[in-house]
C-alpha cells in the first residue's frame, strides 16, 4: 500500500472515531449486521437476497430487521441497474411497523487513478404501515470512493461513502449516513467468492421538530457470490 493514502486513511479513521467517542454520551450506539447472497445468471445478470438485523440501546436490543431481494443488470463495468423489493419490520417506536418498498437503483462507476468511484441513485416507493398517507416516495444518492490496496500480501479495500435521503412527504433531506470502512476479499470457497466488510457509520436523522439526532453504528457485511 502506498504510504500517503494509508496515512490519510488512518488519520481520517482516528478523527471520525474520536468524534464518535465524544458523542457516545448523548447518542445511541447500534450494531447493523448484513449477509448478501447472490447468484450470477450469465455475464450481465444476477439475483440476490440481502437480510439485515439492527440492534440499538447501546447494542443491547434487537429492534429492526429487513429483507431485500432483487435482480441486477450489469451491461458494462461502468453501469449497474437494480430492481429490488424490500420488506421491513421496525420496532423503534415501541409499536411494530411493517414496510413494503419497491426500489430502482442506477449506479454509474468509474476508475480515477487508483480509486474506484461510484454514485448509486435510488428511487423508492415506500408503503409504511401507520404513516401519514401510507405511501411515500424516497430518493437516495450515495457517492462512494474505494482504494484497492495490498497489506501483508492480502488485498484490502478501504472505502468512504455518504448516503443522502430525500423524503417527498416531508419535502426535506431527512437523513444522512456517513460511512468509513474496509472490505476484505477472501477468495473462493466451495465455488463461491467470499468477502467481508466492517465499517463505522454516523447516521443523522431529521426529527419531527426539525432537529437532528445521531446514531453511531458499527456494521458488518458478509458477501457470498456464486
C-alpha positions in Angstrom: 0.0 0.0 0.0 1.3 3.5 -0.8 2.4 5.3 2.3 0.5 8.6 1.7 -3.0 7.1 1.1 -2.6 4.8 4.0 -1.6 7.7 6.3 -4.5 9.8 5.2 -7.0 7.0 5.7 -5.6 6.3 9.2 -5.8 9.9 10.1 -9.4 10.2 8.9 -10.3 7.0 10.8 -8.8 8.4 14.1 -10.6 11.7 13.6 -14.0 10.1 12.8 -13.8 7.5 15.6 -12.6 10.2 18.0 -15.7 12.3 17.2 -17.9 9.3 17.7 -16.5 8.6 21.1 -17.1 12.2 22.2 -20.8 11.9 21.2 -21.5 8.5 22.7 -22.7 10.0 26.0 -25.8 11.6 24.3 -26.3 9.4 21.2 -27.1 5.8 20.7 -24.6 3.1 19.7 -26.0 0.5 17.3 -24.9 -2.6 15.5 -26.1 -3.4 12.0 -25.3 -6.8 10.5 -25.9 -7.9 7.0 -25.5 -11.0 4.8 -25.7 -10.8 1.0 -26.1 -14.0 -1.1 -26.1 -13.5 -4.9 -26.1 -15.8 -7.9 -24.8 -14.9 -11.3 -27.1 -15.6 -14.3 -24.7 -15.2 -17.2 -22.3 -12.3 -17.6 -24.7 -9.4 -17.1 -27.4 -10.5 -14.7 -27.5 -11.7 -11.1 -30.2 -12.2 -8.4 -29.6 -11.5 -4.7 -31.0 -11.9 -1.2 -29.9 -9.4 1.5 -31.2 -9.7 5.0 -30.1 -7.3 7.8 -30.7 -7.0 11.6 -30.1 -3.9 13.7 -29.5 -3.7 17.4 -30.0 -0.5 19.4 -29.8 0.9 23.0 -26.0 0.6 23.1 -26.2 -2.6 21.1 -28.4 -4.4 23.6 -31.9 -4.7 22.0 -33.0 -6.0 18.6 -35.4 -3.5 17.1 -35.3 -3.8 13.3 -34.9 -6.4 10.6 -35.2 -6.1 6.8 -35.1 -8.4 3.8 -34.1 -7.0 0.4 -34.2 -9.2 -2.7 -33.9 -8.4 -6.4 -32.2 -8.6 -9.7 -29.2 -6.6 -11.0 -28.2 -5.9 -14.6 -24.6 -5.0 -15.4 -24.4 -4.0 -19.1 -20.8 -2.9 -18.6 -18.2 -2.4 -15.9 -19.3 1.3 -15.8 -23.0 0.8 -15.1 -25.2 -1.3 -12.8 -29.0 -1.3 -12.7 -31.1 -3.0 -9.9 -34.7 -3.6 -9.3 -35.5 -4.6 -5.6 -38.3 -5.4 -3.2 -37.8 -4.6 0.5 -39.7 -5.9 3.5 -39.1 -4.2 6.9 -40.3 -4.8 10.4 -39.3 -1.9 12.6 -40.0 -1.6 16.4 -38.0 1.6 17.1 -41.2 3.5 18.1 -42.3 0.7 20.5 -45.1 -0.4 18.2 -44.1 -2.8 15.4 -44.5 -1.3 12.0 -44.1 -3.1 8.7 -42.9 -1.6 5.4 -43.1 -2.8 1.8 -40.9 -0.9 -0.7 -40.1 -1.2 -4.4 -36.7 0.3 -5.4 -34.9 1.2 -8.6 -31.1 1.6 -8.4 -28.9 3.1 -11.1 -25.2 3.1 -10.3 -22.6 4.6 -12.7 -19.0 3.6 -11.9 -15.5 4.8 -12.9 -11.9 4.3 -12.1 -10.0 7.5 -11.4 -6.3 6.8 -10.9 -6.0 4.3 -8.0 -9.6 5.0 -6.9 -12.8 3.1 -7.7 -15.7 5.6 -7.7 -19.4 5.1 -7.9 -22.7 7.0 -7.3 -25.8 5.0 -6.5 -29.1 6.8 -7.3 -32.1 5.1 -5.7 -35.8 5.8 -6.2 -38.1 4.0 -3.8 -41.9 3.9 -3.3 -42.5 3.1 0.3 -45.7 1.7 1.9 -45.3 2.2 5.6 -48.0 0.9 8.0 -49.3 3.6 10.2 -47.6 6.5 8.4 -49.5 9.6 7.1 -50.7 8.8 3.6 -49.4 5.3 3.9 -47.3 5.7 0.7 -44.3 8.0 0.1 -41.5 8.5 -2.4 -38.0 8.5 -1.2 -34.9 9.4 -3.2 -31.3 8.5 -2.2 -27.9 9.4 -3.5 -24.8 7.6 -2.4 -21.3 8.5 -3.7 -18.6 6.0 -2.8 -14.8 6.0 -3.1 -12.7 2.9 -2.6 -8.9 2.4 -2.7 -7.9 -1.2 -3.6 -4.6 -1.9 -1.8 -2.2 -4.6 -0.6 -1.3 -5.1 3.0 0.8 -8.0 4.2 0.2 -9.8 0.9 -3.6 -9.5 1.1 -6.0 -7.3 -0.8 -7.9 -4.8 1.4 -10.2 -2.1 0.1 -10.6 0.9 2.4 -13.7 3.0 1.4 -15.7 6.0 2.3 -19.3 6.7 1.3 -22.2 9.1 2.1 -25.9 8.1 1.7 -28.3 11.1 1.4 -32.1 10.7 1.8 -34.8 13.0 0.4 -38.4 12.3 1.6 -41.2 13.6 -0.6 -43.8 13.6 2.1 -41.7 15.8 4.4 -40.3 17.7 1.4 -36.9 17.6 3.0 -33.5 15.9 3.1 -34.2 14.0 6.2 -31.3 11.5 6.7 -27.6 11.2 6.1 -25.3 8.2 6.6 -21.6 8.7 6.5 -19.5 5.5 6.2 -15.9 4.8 6.7 -14.8 1.1 6.4 -12.8 -1.6 4.8 -13.6 -4.5 2.6 -11.6 -7.8 2.6 -12.0 -10.3 -0.3 -11.2 -13.8 0.9 -11.2 -15.5 -2.5 -13.2 -18.6 -3.4 -14.6 -21.3 -1.1 -16.9 -24.1 -2.2 -17.4 -22.4 -5.6 -18.3 -19.0 -4.1 -16.5 -15.7 -3.8 -16.5 -14.5 -0.2 -15.8 -11.1 1.2 -16.4 -9.2 4.4 -17.0 -5.5 5.2 -16.5 -3.8 8.5 -17.5 -0.1 8.8 -18.3 2.8 11.2 -21.3 4.8 10.2 -22.6 8.1 11.6 -26.4 8.2 11.0 -28.0 11.7 11.2 -31.8 11.9 11.1 -34.2 14.9 11.0 -36.7 14.8 13.8 -40.4 15.9 13.8 -39.3 19.2 15.3 -36.7 19.8 12.6 -33.9 19.0 14.9 -31.2 16.5 14.1 -30.1 13.5 16.1 -27.4 11.0 15.5 -26.6 7.3 15.9 -23.2 5.7 15.9 -23.2 2.4 14.1 -20.7 -0.5 13.9 -21.6 -2.5 10.9 -20.6 -5.8 9.3 -21.5 -7.4 6.0 -20.7 -10.9 4.7 -21.0 -11.3 0.9 -21.2 -14.7 -0.8 -21.4 -14.7 -4.6 -21.9 -17.8 -6.7 
